[in-house]
Amino acid sequence: MKKTATLIALSLAFVLAGCNTVKGVGQDVQRAGGAIERAANK
C-alpha cells in the first residue's frame, strides 16, 4: 500500500511539474511572437 501511494504521489508531482513547464513554454512563445510582431510593425 505504501509503494502504491508513493508511486501515485510521484506521478502526480511529475504531471503538475509538466503542466507548469508547458505553461511557461507557451508564455515564452507568446512573448517572442509579440516581439516579432512589434519589430515587423516598425
Secondary structure as GFF3:
##gff-version 3
##sequence-region A 1 42
A	DSSP	alpha_helix	2	41	.	.	.	ID=ss1
###
